[in-house]
Amino acid sequence: MFLKGQKVGKYEILRSLGSGGFGSVFLAKDTWLNIKVAVKVPHKQSLELFKLLKEPRLQAALNHPNIVR
């Protein structure tokens, strides 16, 4: 996904830290603050799943006497 030395916004990618089911994590340098940070990038499938689950979660949070459960 990202390569060593690649710049993403204010971050310079230093190396990959790992990858899991929902995304990848990279060690990066914040070029504005001059500190090392972890940058997590979700996989495209994770974003689609999040979008898919957003509406039912919002609906489940509704609580009103006129809403049938």
FIDODREN-59060 format. One record per residue (C-alpha): x, y, z. Coordinates in steps of 0.2 Angstrom, whole numbers, plus 5000, padded with zeros to 4 digits. Layout:
BEGIN
XYZ...
REM end
This chain:
BEGIN
500050005000501350135005503250125002504650185013504950365011503250405003502450555010500650555015500050725020501250785034501850605037503350515030503150325030504650245038504150065038502649945039502249885057500949755052499349705044497749635050495949595046495449775046496949875040498849905039499850005052501450105047502750185057502850365051503650525055502550685058503550805048502750955057503050895075504650795071503950645081503650465076501850405075500850255070499750275054498250155053497550135035495950025034495749905020494449955007493349805012493349875030492750035024491349955015490849855030490850005041489650095029488549945028488449935047488250125050486350135046485749985056486850045071485950215070484250135069484650025084485050175094483350255091482250245106480450315105478750255111478150255093479550145086479149955086480549845093
REM end
